[in-house]
Amino acid sequence: MAYRSDKPKKRLSKAKQHQLARDQWAAYVRARDNGHQDYIAVAKRCDAFYRGEQWDAADLSTLDDQGRPALTINTILPTINTVLGEQSTRRMDVTFKPRGNGQQEIADTLTKLFLQVSDNNKMDWIEAQVFSDGLIQDRGWFDVRIDFDDHIQGEVRITAKDPLDIIIDPDAKDYDPRTWNEIYETRWMSLDEIEETYGQKKADQLRITVEQGSALGTDSIEYEETRYGDTYSGVEYQQGNTVNPEENRSLRSVRVIERQYYRLKECMFYVDRFTGDMRQIPYGWTKKKREQFADDYDLDIIEKLVRKVRWTVTADLVVLHDDWSPYDHFTLVPYFPFWRRGRPFGMVRNLISPQEQLNKISSQELHIVNTTANSGWIVESSSLSGMDADDLEEHGAETGLVLEFNRGSNPPAKIPPNQIPTGLDRISQKAAANIKAISGISDSMLGTDSAEVSGVAIRAKQNRGAMMIQVPLDNLAKTRQYLAEKILNLVQAYYTEERVVQIVNESDPMKRSEPMVVNQMTPEGEIINDLTVGEYDVVVASSPARDNFDEMQFAEALQLREAGIPIPNDVVVDFSHLARKGEIAQRIRSMEGTEPPTEQEAQMMQFQMEAQIRTIQLEITKLEAEATKTQSEAALNTAKVQEITDVDPQLQMAEIESKIQMKREELELREKLAGLTNEQRRADTETNAAAKVAIASFKQGGPNA
């Protein structure tokens, strides 16, 4: 990690650039020759077997010359597709929980943000591609980095890499790439692509460097050997033309080597002198800014050696890029179906031998059957009438053939065909059984069980088969953990400014996205949804696909209703597959009176409630006035003892006080209800206001997602 200073950065001289490029080439050759070329050959063969290209060209040519069949019974395709289907039903479900000084509200926000990142990157499709690469070609790769093409502040971008382009550390022993020392990505790029990515100056420098040929060998530069429309022809050269074909050939592409590797770097950290907590100083801060921040928050600054990622990109002898990586770890996250001490492998690799055995045995069986139709003839010399032995050889296998032989000679006889060797058919059955045994995919998982097998037995076999493929799925869960931790690291490092992100509704993904503001600064100086503060753990689980999940929920809801549990009607409709289920559920809630009121309805309800409260208050005031009047009359009646009244003042007073008490209790109850309603309405109003502010900021060109 480099830090800015007032001095300009020194550029490497041409000699040092050449030396750096040669050192990188030597490191690449070491990694390439330590098994990567062998891996490419095996990976291409595994991919060909999955597609159905399972015969070598030399074997096909030999069989064709001999007139023998070459059958391809591709059982690898349904076997791998079954495992891919199992993965598609177990979607990634990531949640975050606070650790240390983390907060649950921020953890919930990070969970929603992860869903937004997954939705933007079409994570389900990318993971399916990486998973299939791992099963077929032994290795799958995610690439996770910050992209600034669509968002000025950057957003997390996830892509799937070609496993043939990635070279792992030859000394790697652990699954986790954070324990490796280096990793390579190498690919062929044209000069136009290099110019687009690294600039015209680098492309021109590379063009001048390679115009005389590569100094690093044929693996560094690729030429167009023969192209349609070239002015050079071999005849002209033979007739004395001085044009050299080696000098006239066209440059096609150059190998670009991108290497990420760890090196020790002296970095600066802020230290809290009371708690001892350390945080690395952000990349790019000047000395003045570092010291000012330390003084403002009473922090100390220390330096220590840490492992940092160096990022170097070269093409032949030209250094395209060389600097410290802006990320804490490698951008590549691997998936290996099986990992054994630095040697990853997939499922197709071990199915090649039984697949070849099945193809060859099936072809041999067909060849034997074909040869029995025309096994040959035994004919006495000159015994045929009207045809000779050559004619019989040509037409002897035709249907309806009539043979006429001379009187007194032996009749023609068919040569008995060779019998199919005993057990040859069982060998092909064993080959097919070996594929199922090695892969762990049974007939029940393939859906090819016979009709006599009971449903209970089929389900038991399917569960057992799921256990057989648990290792690739467990390694997928491990990859998901590393991927989620990588995304969390990037979010906390780069999502530092206030921005609005569109969050998918978790309960119904078909509804409109809802805006959510993160790192929002309040007028009091408090930051709401501050993603940069706190530590959080990643919890990775698997959930069924949305279609399967809705079907299961719909079936369970109906079963619960049949059992007598009052599941609401709108909930059942929400889990259905109706085209306009959201509108139907809303109508049901409106008819049943469970639909939340609109803003106008809420205002009318509040007005009516306040009017009722005022009416009760007036009634209480009236009753209190009557009570006062009754008390006065009671006092007057007491003074006039001899005077007889028709109504007892004490009884009348007690009745009035009872009415007053009832009205006060009613008033108190209505005020409580009004308070609860106003509190809920105030919360809804604040939420709606925040959403409107966020949308207005979005429309006016503010931060967006």
C-alpha positions in Angstrom: 0.0 0.0 0.0 1.6 3.3 -1.1 1.0 6.6 0.5 0.9 10.0 -1.2 3.7 12.4 -0.6 4.5 15.9 -1.9 7.3 14.4 -4.1 6.3 13.3 -7.6 6.4 9.6 -8.2 9.5 8.3 -10.0 9.0 6.4 -13.2 11.0 3.2 -13.9 13.7 3.6 -16.5 13.5 1.5 -19.7 16.2 -0.9 -18.4 14.3 -1.4 -15.1 11.1 -2.0 -16.9 12.7 -4.6 -19.1 14.2 -6.3 -16.0 10.8 -6.2 -14.2 9.1 -7.7 -17.3 11.8 -10.5 -17.6 11.4 -11.3 -13.9 7.6 -11.5 -14.3 8.1 -13.7 -17.3 10.4 -16.1 -15.4 7.8 -16.3 -12.6 5.1 -17.0 -15.1 7.1 -19.7 -16.8 7.8 -21.4 -13.5 4.1 -21.5 -12.7 3.1 -22.5 -16.2 5.6 -25.4 -16.4 4.6 -26.6 -12.9 1.5 -28.5 -14.2 -0.6 -25.7 -15.8 0.0 -26.9 -19.4 -1.0 -30.5 -18.4 -4.1 -29.1 -16.7 -5.1 -27.2 -19.9 -4.9 -30.4 -21.9 -7.0 -32.3 -19.4 -9.5 -29.5 -19.0 -10.0 -29.2 -22.8 -10.5 -33.0 -23.0 -13.0 -33.0 -20.1 -14.9 -30.2 -21.8 -15.0 -32.1 -25.1 -16.3 -35.2 -23.3 -19.1 -33.2 -21.7 -20.1 -31.9 -25.2 -20.0 -35.3 -26.7 -16.7 -35.2 -28.6 -15.2 -38.3 -27.1 -13.1 -40.0 -29.9 -9.6 -39.1 -30.9 -9.2 -38.0 -34.5 -6.6 -40.7 -35.1 -8.9 -43.4 -33.8 -11.8 -42.1 -35.8 -9.7 -42.2 -39.0 -8.6 -45.8 -38.3 -12.1 -47.0 -37.7 -13.4 -45.2 -40.8 -10.7 -46.9 -42.9 -11.7 -50.3 -41.6 -15.4 -49.6 -42.0 -16.1 -50.0 -38.3 -18.6 -47.9 -36.3 -17.6 -45.3 -33.6 -20.5 -44.9 -31.2 -20.8 -42.1 -28.6 -23.1 -43.0 -25.7 -22.7 -39.7 -23.8 -23.7 -40.6 -20.2 -21.5 -37.8 -18.8 -23.9 -35.1 -20.0 -26.9 -36.2 -17.9 -24.7 -37.0 -15.0 -23.2 -33.5 -14.8 -26.5 -31.9 -15.6 -28.1 -33.7 -12.6 -25.5 -32.1 -10.3 -26.0 -28.7 -11.9 -29.7 -29.0 -11.3 -29.1 -29.8 -7.7 -27.1 -26.6 -7.4 -29.8 -24.6 -9.0 -32.2 -25.6 -6.3 -29.9 -24.4 -3.5 -29.5 -20.7 -4.0 -27.1 -18.6 -1.9 -28.7 -17.0 1.2 -26.2 -14.6 2.9 -26.9 -12.7 6.1 -24.7 -10.6 8.4 -24.6 -10.5 12.2 -22.8 -7.9 14.3 -19.5 -8.7 16.1 -17.6 -6.5 18.4 -18.8 -2.9 18.0 -21.2 -3.8 15.2 -24.9 -2.9 15.3 -27.9 -5.1 14.3 -29.4 -2.3 12.2 -26.2 -2.0 10.1 -26.1 -5.8 9.8 -29.6 -5.8 8.4 -28.6 -3.0 6.0 -25.6 -5.0 4.8 -27.8 -8.0 4.2 -30.1 -5.9 2.0 -27.1 -4.3 0.2 -25.7 -7.8 -0.5 -29.0 -8.7 -2.1 -28.8 -5.6 -4.2 -25.2 -6.4 -5.3 -26.3 -10.0 -6.2 -29.3 -8.7 -8.2 -27.2 -6.2 -10.1 -24.6 -8.8 -11.0 -27.1 -11.6 -11.8 -25.4 -13.7 -9.2 -27.4 -16.8 -9.9 -26.3 -17.1 -13.5 -22.6 -16.3 -12.6 -22.5 -18.9 -9.9 -24.1 -21.5 -12.2 -21.3 -20.7 -14.7 -18.6 -21.0 -12.1 -20.0 -24.2 -10.7 -20.2 -25.8 -14.1 -16.6 -24.8 -14.8 -15.6 -26.5 -11.6 -17.4 -29.7 -12.3 -16.3 -30.0 -15.9 -12.9 -28.3 -16.0 -11.8 -28.8 -12.4 -11.8 -25.1 -11.5 -14.2 -22.2 -11.4 -13.3 -18.5 -10.7 -15.2 -15.4 -9.5 -13.5 -12.0 -10.1 -14.7 -9.4 -7.6 -13.6 -5.8 -7.8 -14.9 -2.2 -7.8 -16.1 -1.0 -11.2 -16.5 2.7 -12.1 -18.2 2.4 -15.5 -21.8 2.8 -14.3 -21.3 4.6 -11.0 -19.0 7.5 -10.3 -18.4 6.3 -6.7 -17.8 2.7 -7.8 -19.9 -0.4 -7.3 -19.1 -4.1 -6.7 -18.7 -6.0 -10.0 -18.6 -9.8 -10.1 -17.7 -11.7 -13.2 -16.8 -15.4 -14.1 -13.3 -16.0 -15.4 -12.2 -18.6 -17.9 -10.4 -21.3 -15.8 -7.8 -21.9 -18.6 -6.6 -18.3 -18.1 -5.9 -18.6 -14.4 -2.7 -20.1 -13.0 -2.7 -20.8 -9.2 0.3 -20.6 -7.0 2.4 -23.8 -7.5 3.1 -23.8 -3.8 -0.5 -23.4 -2.7 -1.7 -26.0 -0.1 -4.9 -24.5 1.3 -8.2 -23.9 -0.4 -8.3 -20.2 0.8 -6.5 -18.0 -1.7 -5.6 -15.6 1.1 -2.9 -18.1 2.1 -1.3 -18.2 -1.3 1.6 -16.1 -2.4 0.6 -15.3 -6.0 -1.9 -15.9 -8.7 -1.8 -15.2 -12.5 -4.3 -14.4 -15.2 -2.9 -14.6 -18.7 -4.7 -14.1 -22.0 -4.0 -13.1 -25.6 -4.9 -9.5 -26.4 -4.6 -7.5 -29.6 -2.9 -4.1 -29.8 -6.2 -2.4 -30.1 -7.5 -4.1 -26.9 -4.3 -3.1 -25.1 -4.7 0.5 -26.3 -8.3 0.5 -25.0 -7.3 -0.8 -21.6 -3.9 0.6 -20.9 -3.6 3.6 -23.2 -2.2 4.5 -26.6 1.3 5.2 -25.2 1.7 1.7 -23.9 0.3 0.2 -27.1 2.8 2.2 -29.2 5.6 1.2 -27.0 4.6 -2.5 -27.3 4.3 -2.2 -31.1 7.8 -0.9 -31.4 9.2 -3.5 -29.0 7.7 -6.5 -30.8 8.1 -5.4 -34.4 11.4 -7.2 -34.5 10.1 -10.3 -32.8 9.7 -11.4 -29.3 12.7 -11.6 -26.9 10.8 -14.1 -24.7 9.9 -16.8 -27.1 7.0 -18.0 -29.2 4.6 -18.0 -26.2 4.8 -14.3 -25.9 3.7 -13.1 -29.4 1.2 -14.7 -31.8 1.3 -13.9 -35.6 -1.1 -14.3 -38.4 0.7 -16.9 -40.5 -1.7 -17.1 -43.4 -4.5 -14.7 -44.1 -6.9 -14.4 -47.0 -5.8 -11.5 -49.3 -2.1 -11.3 -48.3 0.0 -9.7 -51.1 2.8 -12.3 -50.5 2.8 -15.7 -52.3 5.2 -18.5 -52.2 5.6 -18.5 -56.0 6.8 -14.9 -56.0 9.4 -15.7 -53.4 10.7 -18.7 -55.3 11.0 -16.5 -58.5 13.5 -14.2 -56.7 11.3 -11.8 -54.8 13.3 -10.4 -51.9 10.3 -10.1 -49.6 10.9 -12.4 -46.5 7.7 -14.1 -45.4 8.9 -13.9 -41.7 9.1 -10.1 -42.1 5.8 -9.7 -44.0 3.6 -11.6 -41.5 1.1 -9.7 -39.4 1.0 -9.4 -35.6 -2.1 -11.0 -34.2 -1.9 -10.7 -30.5 0.4 -10.5 -27.5 0.3 -12.5 -24.3 -0.6 -10.2 -21.3 0.4 -11.5 -17.9 -1.5 -10.1 -14.9 0.1 -11.1 -11.6 -1.1 -10.5 -8.1 1.3 -11.4 -5.4 2.0 -10.6 -1.8 5.0 -8.5 -0.7 5.9 -7.0 2.7 5.2 -3.3 2.9 5.8 -0.8 5.7 2.3 0.7 6.3 0.9 3.3 8.7 -1.8 2.6 11.2 -3.9 4.7 13.6 -3.8 3.4 17.1 -6.3 4.2 19.9 -4.0 4.6 23.0 -6.8 3.6 25.3 -8.3 0.5 23.6 -5.3 -0.5 21.5 -7.5 -0.8 18.4 -5.7 -0.3 15.1 -7.0 0.9 11.7 -4.9 1.3 8.6 -4.6 4.8 7.2 -6.6 5.1 4.0 -4.8 4.8 0.7 -3.8 8.1 -0.8 -3.8 10.3 2.3 -1.1 13.0 2.4 1.1 13.5 5.5 -0.8 16.7 6.4 -4.1 15.0 6.3 -2.9 12.0 8.3 -1.5 14.2 11.1 -4.6 16.4 11.1 -6.9 13.4 11.5 -4.8 12.0 14.3 -4.8 15.3 16.2 -8.6 15.7 15.8 -9.4 12.2 17.3 -6.4 11.9 19.7 -4.8 8.9 17.9 -1.3 7.7 17.5 0.4 6.8 14.2 2.7 3.7 14.0 4.4 1.9 11.1 4.8 -1.9 10.8 5.4 -4.5 8.1 2.3 -6.1 6.7 1.5 -8.4 3.7 0.2 -6.3 0.8 -0.9 -7.2 -2.7 1.3 -6.0 -5.5 -0.3 -5.8 -9.0 2.0 -6.1 -12.0 0.8 -6.4 -15.7 3.3 -7.0 -18.5 3.2 -7.8 -22.2 6.5 -9.1 -23.6 9.1 -6.5 -22.4 6.6 -3.7 -21.7 5.3 -3.0 -18.2 1.6 -2.0 -18.6 1.0 -1.5 -14.9 2.9 -1.9 -11.7 1.6 -0.6 -8.4 0.1 -1.7 -5.0 -3.3 -3.2 -5.3 -6.2 -1.1 -4.0 -7.6 -4.3 -2.5 -6.5 -6.2 0.7 -6.6 -9.6 -1.1 -6.6 -11.1 -4.5 -9.6 -10.2 -6.7 -10.1 -13.9 -7.7 -12.2 -16.3 -5.6 -11.9 -20.0 -6.6 -14.3 -22.9 -6.6 -12.9 -26.4 -6.6 -15.3 -29.4 -6.5 -12.5 -31.4 -4.9 -9.3 -30.1 -3.3 -6.5 -32.3 -2.2 -3.3 -30.5 -0.9 -3.0 -28.1 -3.8 -4.4 -30.5 -6.5 -8.0 -29.6 -7.4 -10.1 -31.8 -9.7 -13.7 -32.0 -10.9 -16.2 -34.8 -11.6 -15.6 -35.3 -15.4 -12.0 -36.2 -15.0 -12.7 -39.5 -13.3 -15.5 -40.4 -15.7 -13.4 -40.3 -18.9 -12.1 -43.9 -18.6 -15.5 -45.6 -18.0 -17.0 -43.4 -20.7 -14.3 -44.5 -23.2 -14.9 -48.1 -22.2 -18.6 -47.8 -22.8 -18.1 -46.2 -26.2 -15.6 -48.8 -27.4 -17.6 -51.8 -26.1 -20.8 -50.5 -27.6 -19.1 -49.9 -30.9 -17.5 -53.4 -30.8 -21.0 -55.0 -30.2 -22.4 -53.1 -33.2 -19.5 -54.2 -35.3 -20.0 -57.9 -34.4 -23.7 -57.6 -35.2 -22.9 -56.0 -38.6 -20.4 -58.7 -39.5 -22.9 -61.5 -38.9 -25.1 -60.3 -41.8 -22.4 -61.2 -44.4 -20.0 -63.7 -43.0 -18.9 -65.0 -46.4 -19.4 -68.1 -48.7 -17.7 -71.4 -49.3 -17.9 -72.1 -53.1 -16.5 -75.0 -55.2 -14.4 -73.7 -58.0 -16.5 -73.1 -61.2 -19.6 -74.5 -59.5 -21.7 -71.3 -60.0 -23.9 -70.9 -63.0 -24.3 -67.4 -64.5 -22.0 -65.7 -61.9 -18.5 -66.1 -60.5 -17.0 -65.8 -57.0 -16.5 -62.1 -57.4 -20.2 -61.6 -58.2 -21.1 -63.6 -55.2 -18.8 -61.5 -53.0 -20.5 -58.3 -54.2 -24.1 -59.5 -54.1 -24.0 -62.3 -51.6 -25.6 -60.3 -48.8 -28.5 -58.9 -50.8 -32.1 -59.9 -49.8 -33.8 -62.4 -52.2 -30.5 -63.6 -53.7 -30.9 -66.7 -55.9 -27.9 -69.0 -56.4 -27.7 -71.5 -59.2 -24.9 -74.0 -59.2 -23.8 -76.7 -61.8 -25.2 -80.2 -61.5 -22.8 -82.6 -59.9 -21.0 -79.9 -57.9 -21.2 -79.1 -54.2 -23.7 -76.3 -53.4 -22.4 -73.0 -52.0 -22.4 -72.8 -48.2 -22.4 -69.8 -45.9 -19.5 -69.5 -43.6 -20.8 -69.7 -39.9 -20.5 -66.1 -38.4 -18.4 -65.6 -35.3 -20.4 -65.7 -32.1 -20.6 -62.7 -29.8 -18.1 -63.3 -27.0 -19.8 -64.4 -23.8 -20.0 -61.5 -21.3 -19.3 -58.7 -23.9 -22.8 -57.2 -23.2 -22.1 -57.4 -19.4 -18.9 -55.4 -19.9 -20.9 -52.5 -21.4 -23.3 -52.7 -18.5 -20.5 -52.6 -16.0 -19.1 -49.5 -17.8 -22.4 -47.7 -17.4 -22.6 -48.8 -13.8 -19.1 -47.6 -13.1 -20.1 -44.1 -14.3 -23.0 -44.0 -11.8 -20.9 -45.4 -9.0 -18.0 -43.0 -9.5 -20.2 -39.9 -9.9 -22.7 -40.9 -7.2 -25.6 -40.2 -9.5 -28.1 -43.1 -9.3 -31.1 -43.9 -11.6 -33.4 -42.3 -9.0 -31.6 -39.0 -9.3 -31.6 -39.3 -13.1 -35.3 -40.1 -13.0 -34.9 -43.4 -14.9 -36.0 -45.8 -12.3 -38.4 -48.5 -13.5 -42.1 -48.3 -12.8 -41.9 -51.2 -10.3 -39.8 -49.2 -7.8 -41.9 -47.6 -5.0 -41.9 -43.9 -4.4 -40.5 -44.4 -0.9 -37.6 -46.3 -2.3 -37.0 -43.7 -5.0 -36.9 -40.9 -2.4 -34.5 -42.9 -0.2 -32.2 -43.4 -3.1 -32.4 -39.7 -4.0 -31.4 -38.7 -0.5 -28.5 -41.1 -0.5 -27.4 -39.8 -3.9 -27.5 -36.2 -2.5 -25.0 -37.4 0.2 -22.7 -38.7 -2.5 -22.4 -35.3 -4.1 -22.2 -33.4 -0.8 -18.4 -32.7 -1.1 -18.8 -30.5 -4.2 -21.7 -28.7 -2.6 -19.8 -28.2 0.7 -16.9 -26.7 -1.3 -19.5 -24.4 -3.0 -20.6 -23.3 0.4 -16.9 -22.5 1.3 -16.6 -20.5 -1.9 -19.7 -18.6 -1.1 -18.3 -17.7 2.3 -15.1 -16.3 0.8 -17.1 -14.4 -1.8 -19.4 -12.8 0.8 -16.4 -11.9 3.0 -14.8 -10.3 -0.1 -17.9 -8.3 -0.9 -18.2 -7.1 2.7 -14.6 -6.0 2.6 -15.2 -4.0 -0.6 -18.4 -2.4 0.7 -16.9 -1.2 3.9 -13.8 0.1 2.1 -15.5 1.8 -0.9 -19.1 2.5 0.1 -18.1 5.4 2.3 -20.1 8.3 0.8 -23.8 8.9 1.0 -25.6 7.1 -1.8 -29.0 5.7 -2.7 -29.3 2.0 -3.5 -32.4 0.3 -4.9 -33.4 -2.6 -2.7 -35.4 -5.6 -4.0 -38.5 -6.4 -1.9 -37.6 -9.6 -0.1 -41.2 -10.8 0.3 -42.0 -10.3 -3.4 -39.2 -9.8 -5.9 -41.7 -8.9 -8.6 -42.6 -5.6 -6.8 -40.8 -2.4 -7.5 -37.4 -1.8 -5.9 -37.4 0.5 -2.9 -34.8 3.2 -2.4 -32.5 3.0 0.7 -30.0 5.7 1.8 -26.7 4.6 3.3 -24.1 6.7 5.1 -26.7 9.5 5.4 -25.5 12.6 7.3 -28.2 14.2 9.5 -28.2 17.9 10.4 -27.0 17.0 13.9 -23.9 15.4 12.4 -25.0 11.8 13.0 -24.5 9.2 10.2 -27.4 6.9 9.5 -26.6 3.4 8.1 -22.9 4.0 8.4 -21.4 0.9 6.6 -17.8 1.7 7.5 -18.1 1.2 11.2 -18.2 -2.1 13.1 -17.2 -5.7 12.5 -19.6 -8.3 11.1 -19.7 -12.0 10.6 -21.0 -13.7 7.5 -23.6 -16.4 7.8 -24.0 -18.4 4.5 -27.0 -20.7 4.1 -28.8 -22.2 1.1 -32.4 -21.6 0.2 -34.6 -23.1 -2.6 -35.1 -21.2 -5.8 -37.9 -18.7 -5.8 -40.2 -20.8 -7.9 -39.7 -23.9 -5.8 -40.0 -21.9 -2.6 -43.3 -20.4 -3.6 -44.7 -23.8 -4.6 -43.7 -25.3 -1.3 -45.1 -22.3 0.6 -48.4 -22.5 -1.3 -48.8 -26.2 -0.7 -48.0 -25.8 3.0 -50.4 -22.9 3.4 -53.2 -25.0 1.9 -52.4 -27.9 4.2 -52.5 -25.6 7.2 -55.8 -24.3 6.2 -57.2 -27.8 5.8 -55.8 -28.5 9.3 -57.9 -25.7 10.7 -55.2 -23.0 11.1 -56.7 -19.6 9.8 -54.2 -18.7 7.1 -55.3 -15.3 5.6 -56.6 -15.4 2.1 -54.2 -12.7 0.8 -51.2 -14.8 2.1 -52.3 -17.8 0.1 -52.7 -15.7 -3.0 -49.2 -14.1 -2.5 -47.6 -17.6 -2.7 -49.6 -18.6 -5.8 -48.4 -18.3 -9.4 -51.2 -16.0 -10.5 -50.2 -13.3 -13.1 -51.6 -10.4 -11.0 -51.4 -11.9 -7.6 -50.3 -8.7 -5.9 -53.4 -6.8 -7.2 -55.7 -9.7 -6.3 -54.2 -9.9 -2.7 -54.7 -6.2 -2.3 -58.3 -6.4 -3.3 -58.9 -9.3 -0.9 -57.4 -7.2 1.9 -59.6 -4.2 1.0 -62.7 -6.4 1.0 -61.8 -8.0 4.3 -60.8 -4.6 5.9 -57.1 -5.6 6.5 -55.6 -3.3 3.9 -53.6 -0.4 5.4 -55.4 2.9 4.9 -54.2 5.5 2.4 -52.9 8.9 3.5 -56.3 10.5 2.8 -58.1 7.8 4.7 -55.7 8.0 7.6 -56.3 11.8 7.8 -60.1 11.4 7.7 -59.9 8.7 10.5 -57.8 11.1 12.6 -60.3 13.9 12.1 -63.2 11.7 13.1 -61.3 10.5 16.2 -60.5 14.1 17.2 -64.1 15.1 16.7 -65.3 12.2 18.9 -62.8 13.3 21.6 -64.0 16.9 21.5 -67.6 15.7 21.8 -66.8 13.6 24.8 -65.0 16.5 26.4 -68.0 18.7 25.9 -70.3 16.1 27.4 -68.0 15.9 30.4 -68.1 19.7 30.8 -71.8 19.6 30.6 -72.1 16.9 33.2 -69.7 18.7 35.5 -71.9 21.8 35.2 -74.9 19.8 36.1 -73.1 18.3 39.1 -72.2 21.8 40.3 -75.8 22.9 39.9 -77.0 19.8 41.8 -74.6 20.4 44.7 -76.0 24.0 45.0 -79.5 22.7 45.0 -78.6 20.1 47.6 -77.2 22.8 49.9 -80.3 24.9 49.5 -82.6 22.0 50.2 -80.6 21.2 53.4 -81.3 24.7 54.7 -84.9 24.2 54.0 -85.4 21.1 56.1 -89.2 21.4 56.3 -89.5 21.7 52.5 -90.1 18.3 50.8 -88.6 17.7 47.5 -89.6 15.1 44.9 -86.0 14.1 44.0 -83.2 13.1 46.4 -80.2 15.4 45.7 -77.7 12.7 46.8 -79.0 10.1 44.4 -79.0 12.6 41.6 -75.4 13.6 42.4 -74.2 10.0 42.5 -75.8 9.4 39.1 -74.1 12.4 37.5 -70.7 11.5 39.0 -71.1 8.0 37.6 -71.8 9.4 34.1 -68.8 11.7 34.4 -66.5 8.8 35.4 -67.7 6.7 32.4 -67.1 9.6 30.0 -63.6 10.2 31.4 -62.8 6.5 31.0 -64.1 6.6 27.4 -62.1 9.8 26.8 -58.9 8.3 28.2 -59.3 5.2 26.0 -59.9 7.2 22.9 -56.9 9.4 23.6 -54.7 6.3 24.0 -56.0 4.9 20.7 -55.5 8.3 19.0 -52.0 8.4 20.4 -51.1 5.0 19.0 -52.6 5.8 15.7 -50.8 9.2 15.5 -47.5 7.5 16.5 -47.8 4.9 13.8 -48.9 7.5 11.2 -45.9 9.7 12.2 -43.5 6.8 11.7 -45.1 6.0 8.3 -44.9 9.7 7.4 -41.2 9.9 8.3 -40.4 6.8 6.3 -42.3 8.1 3.3 -40.6 11.5 3.6 -37.2 9.9 3.7 -38.1 7.9 0.6 -39.3 11.0 -1.2 -36.1 12.8 -0.4 -34.0 9.9 -1.7 -36.0 9.7 -4.9 -35.8 13.5 -5.4 -32.0 13.3 -4.9 -31.8 10.4 -7.4 -33.8 12.4 -10.0 -31.7 15.5 -9.6 -28.5 13.7 -10.4 -27.5 12.7 -6.9 -26.0 9.3 -5.9 -27.6 6.3 -7.4 -27.2 2.6 -7.5 
